[in-house]
Amino acid sequence: MPIEIQRINDDTTQLGEGPFWDESSQSVFFVDILGKSVYRYTPSTNTYVKAVVGEKRVSFIIPIEGQQNKFAIGYGNELALLTWDGVSSKIDGLETLAALQDTDKYHVFNDGKADPSGRIWAGIYMLKSTEGFDMEKNAASLFVLRPDKTLGVLTSGITLSNGLAWNEKINKFYYVDSTPAEVYQFDYKDMKISNRQIIFKFSEAGLEGIPDGMTIDSEGYLWVACFGISQVIRIDPNKPNTILQTINLPVTQVTCVEFGGPNYEDLYVTTGAIPWGGKPAPEGGSVYKITGVGVKGLPARRVRL
């Protein structure tokens, strides 16, 4: 089957991110970070819903296991619990799960996912001001939300925390720091990671741009959104800097990827349209469904609270 790329949203996001395929409703949730909004798209009915959350940036959305209309979201410097029916254009409630205290710099949560046990893992970037993306280098961390609702540090010295993925069969955790344009591999056990190794570096692979969101397929290979170069790449975590497949998108700022569909054979891709690196905002901001990639993904985990 040839690869086909379909645009699914009627309008465009400023900075689309965090697609999550919800198996129970057969729909994909995603966010617009700068639009401070959450979205739901249902392929079977081709329906598309947007709800503005509040005044802070919204970075990811994950359903809560066993709780209807409840979602964990990244919300500025908070991990928050969102109540939303996924049908209305208005949310029903928002409460803080945990928060980082801002001082002279500003903590902003970015990509987040539930680990194999259902705990929230989410990283941040540190802004020098409340607007834009002027970041403090090596000042950010990756956190885990502990059962007592406190935040534990998994790793530090990060600049722009991004994609996360786990291979449960071999107890490996994969992680992106976008600014050095590197993908890392760690050993993981419970709420601890160790033995960091660089498995993919954009400069050594001959790529410009930066790695952004990431997912893993059923064969254990990683799919990485390439911000700035209009691509999604499939890489081999066991062979450093090895690209197995490249899919070209019609927009420049590719932000995140996630498998979905009834058999997890479709790839959902979010994109952005923001000024970056001194350049004006390009065309973009649409969400795409890619079919015919030739491999299946894995179900994303819901959050357990």
Secondary structure, DSSP 8 states (H G I E B T S, - for coil): ---EEEE--SS--SBEEEEEEETTTTEEEEEETTTTEEEEEETTTTEEEEEE--SS-EEEEEEBTT-TTEEEEEETTEEEEEE--SSSSB--EEEEEEE---SSSEEEEEEEEE-TTS-EEEEEEEESSSSTT-B-TT-EEEEEE-TTS-EEEEEEEESSEEEEEEETTTTEEEEEETTTTEEEEEEEETTEEEEEEEEEETTTTT--SEEEEEEEBTTS-EEEEEETTTEEEEE-TTSTT-EEEEEE-SSSEEEEEEEESTTS-EEEEEEE---BTTB---S---EEEEE--SS-B-----B--
